[in-house]
């Protein structure tokens, strides 16, 4: 059991570090980070009880308050992806978790100090059956929300949230089953499967972040774009095996331009260098060499330039569409990345550009 909990703690720490390192300033990414932080806190607590307090099973078997967190945060993350949430909503849905956390800490602090404290601990044990309510309600609310508006967010984000929702529903089913066994007198309760499901949650968030990062998370030499004159020797060494002549570079660049303008594949938020290579039938390292030779930008910067041009067109033609919707329509995964890249290219925010283009004050 300790090994499985240790794996979850390690995965949560690694994933949280990755999310924080490559997170945008979007509300969605902040909620994912919060999700991972409390998974880490939850299983670190369990690991501490198991390792350091193994002679007192009361602590390890005592239900933590973290179970009241997962349902609300899943729903809030789903709602954030669909239409955003307010800070007031966040506090309202997480208040029961915060209150019970105080009770949980009180039980831990007073355990063994007398009959009254033991009675209080037993009362808390009975209270924990109420955790089943958010287990049942929140995943259903989340699933209903995601199915109602499946096209309101990028596909990869929708896939992540659906996966997490189904994992939580499975988690709910397992907990209900184990609680039923406990009520019927079958002990001890085997909770390893619920830990496996939580591990799946962490891995799902990790894979999502790796796949959707605007910049490559794993160092990708082929996607680098050095621009200084001092790097010319490195560039020649990097591409010396590609054997591309100047005419080949020009031909490839023209092919890329025509393909992107005709097919608009950059509108796909999940577009990668590998996908583009397969579509346009040009090796990845040749595409990278072409981009370095003609635009001095890496793949993501190059594709985002096309997306910005698309967004500029949408801003002046779709007057009633929100900035966020336009960002997603243009192929971006997050509004913050869109805003940053838009201002870098135009020296204006999307809203400023729209007002100026439409002659609005």
N, C-alpha and C positions, 0 to 999 in steps of 0.2 A: 504493500500500500504506500509506504514511504517513497519508493522509487517513482511511482506514478505521480504522486503529488509533487515530488522534486522536478519531474519533467515539465509539469504544468507551470510551476513557478519559473523555471528557466525559460520556457517558451514565452511566457507572459512578459518577462523582463526584456527578452530579446525583441519581441514584437513591439513592445511599448517604446523601446529605444529607437527602433526603426521608424515607427509612426511619428515620433516626436522629431526625429532627424529630417524626415522627408514630408512632414505634414504641411499643408497649406494653412492659412489662417481661417479656413472655413469652419463654420459651426459643426458641420458633419464630422470633420477630422478631429475636432476637439472632443466630440462625444465618443468617437472610436477610442481615443486615447484614454478617456475616462473609463470606458468599458474595460480596457486592458488593465488599467491601474487597479481597479477593484477586484478583478480576477487574481492579480498578483497579491493584493492585500488579503483576499479570502484564503488562498491556498498557502500563503506564507504563515498565516495564523494557524491553519490546520497542521502544517509541518512543524511549527514550534510546539504545539500541544503534543504531537506524536513523538517528537524527539526528546524534548526536555521534561515533559510531564507524563511520560508513558506509564508511570506507576499509579497515576490517578486518572482512570478512564472517564471520570466525570467531565473533564475538560474536553477531551477528544470527542466524546459522544454528544456534547452540548451543541445544539443547533446554533450556528452563527446567524447574525442579522443580515449577512450578505445575500441570502436567498431572496430578500425583499427588494434587492437592487436590480437584478437581471431583467425581470419582466418590464419594469418601468423604463429602464434605459434602452431596451430594445425598441419599445414603442416610440419613445421620444426620438431615437435615431431615425426610425422609419418616417415619422412625421416630419422631422427636420429635412429629410431628403425629398419629401413630397412638396411641402409648402413652408417649411421653417417653423421654429418654435421660439417662444419668448423665455426670458430668464424666470419669469413668474411661473410659467408652466413647468419648467424644470424643477424648481423648488417645491411646487405643489405635489408633483408625482413622486418626488424622492423624500418627502417629509416622513411618511411611515417608516422608511428605512432608517432615517436619522434618529427618530424617536426610539425605535427598537434597538438601535446600536447602543444608545445610552443605557437602556435596560440590560442589554447583553454585558456591557462593561461593568455594570453594577453587580450583576450575578457573579462574574469572574472575580471581582474585588472582594466580595463578601462571602464567597463559598467557604464553608468550614468554620465560620465564626459563631455558629450557634444554630439551634433548631429553627429559629425564625428565618435565617438566611437559607437553610436547606428547603424550607417550605416555599420561600420566594423562588428558589431555583426550580422547584417542581412546578410552580405556577408558570414560570417562563417556558419550561418544557411543553406544557399544555398549550401555551400561547403560540408556540411554533407551528401548531397545526393550521393556524390561520395563514401561514405562508402559502398554503395551497391556493388561496384566492388570487393573488397576483400571478401565480404560476399558470392558472387557468385563463384568467381574463386578458392579461396583456399580450400574450402571443396571438390570441384570437383577434384582438383589436389590430395588432400589427399586420397580420395576414390579410385581414379585411381591407385595411388601408392600402397595402401594396397591390392587391388584386384589383382594387377599384381604380387606381391610377398607375398602371404599369409603365406608361410612357412619359411620366413626369420627371424622369431622371435618367442618367446614362445607364446603359444596359448592364455594365459590370457592377454598378452600385445596386441596382435592383436585384441582380443575382446574389450578391453578398447578403443583402437584407432578407431575401427569401430563404437563403440557406440558414442564416442565423435563426430565423423564425421557425423553420422546420426543426432545427436542432433543439430549440427551446420547447417546442411542442413535444418532441421525443423525450426531452428531459422531464417535462411535466408528466408524461405518461409513466416513465420509470419511477418517479417519486411517488405518484399515486399508487403504483403497484407495490412499492416497498413499504409505504405507510399502511396499506391494507394488510400486508403480511405481518407487520409489527402489531397491528390491532388484533389480528387473529392469534398472536402469540408466537409467531415464528421469528426467533432471534438466533444469532445476531443478524442485523440488516447488512447486506452486502451492497455497498454504494460505489463499487469500482466503475460500473457502467456509467454512472452519472459523471464521474471524473473524466472518463473517456469522452463523453459528450462535451464537457467543458474544454477539453484539449482540442476538439474539433473546432470549437468556436474561436480559440486563439489562432489556430492554423489558418482558418478561413480569413480572418482579418489580415494576417500576415501575407497570405497569397494575394489578397485584394490590393494591398499597398504596394507590393512588388510589381504587380501587373499594371497599376494605374499611375505610378509615379511619373510626373512630367519629365524628370531627368532619370537616367538609368541608375538604379540602386547599386547593382553590381558594376564595378568598374568595367567599362566597355571601351577598349582601345579603338575599336572600329568607329565608334560614334564620337570620338573626341575631335575637337576642331581647333587646333592651335593656330593662332593668327600672327604671332610676332615673327619678325624676321629671324630672330635668334633660334627659332624652332625649325628652320628650313631644312637643316641637316637631318633632324629627327623625322620630318615628313618624308624626305627622300628615302630614308631607311625603311620607313613604315610601308611605303608603297612600291618599293623596288621590285617586289615579286609580282605586281599586278600587270606590269608591262603595258600600260595604257598610253597611247600616243595622244598628242594634242587633239587630233581630229576625232579620236575615239571619245575623249572627254566631252567635246562639243556635241557629238552625236547623242551621247547618253544624257547630257543635260537637256538637250532639245526634246528627247523622248520623255524625260521626266516632266518637263513643263507641259507638253501636250497632253500627257496622260492625266496629270493632276487637274488641268483646266477642263478636260472633257469628262472625266469620271468623278471628280470631286471626292476622291477617296479620303481626303483629309477630314471630311465630315464624320468619319468613323472615330469615336472617342477611344477605341481600343486599337487604333492603328499603331503598328510597330514597324521597325526597319525590316524585320523578317517578312511581314505581310506585304509591305510595299515591294520588296524584292521579288516575291513570288508573283505579284500581280503584274509588274512591269517587265519581268523576266530579265532583270539586271542583278548580278551578284551584289550582296550587301557591301562588301569592301569596295566595290567599284562605285556604288552610290555614295558612300562616305567620301571617297576620293574626289568625286565630282562636286559634292557640296563644299568640300574644303577648297577646291580650286576656283569655284565660281562665286560662292556666296560667303565663304569663311564662317559658316555656321554648322552646328551639328544637326542631326536629323530632327530633333524635337523643336529646335528653334526655327528651322526651315519650314516644317509643317505648320507650326503655330502662326507663322507669317501669313500663310494662305488662309488659315482660319480667321485671322484678324480682318483680312480683306473681305471675307464672307460676312463677318459680323458687321462691318461698316456698311455693307449693302443692306443687311437686314435692319440695321438701326434706322435707316432712312426710308425703308419701304414698309416695315411692319410697325406702324406707329403705336399700336396698342399692346404689343408684346413686351414683356418685362425684360430687363437687362439680363437677369438670370436665365430666362428661357432662351434668349438669343445666344448667350454663351454656350449653352448646351447644344443648341441647334447648329452652332458653328463648329462643334466637335470638341469643345473643352470639357474636362472632367470636373472643374471647379470654377466658381465665379472669381475667387481670389486670383487664381492663375491667369484667368482671362483679363481681369482688370490690370494686373501687373504688366502683362505682355502688351496689352492695348496701349497703355500709357507710355510704355517704352518706345513703341513705334510711332505714336501720334502726338506724344507730349500732352495728351488730353485724356480725361476719364471718358468712358463710354457715354455717360450722361452729358458731359460737356460737348462731346463730338456730335451727339444727336441734336442737342439744342442749337448748336452753331450751324449744322447742316440744314436744319429745318427752319432756320431763321427765327428761333424762339428766344425770348429774353430770359 
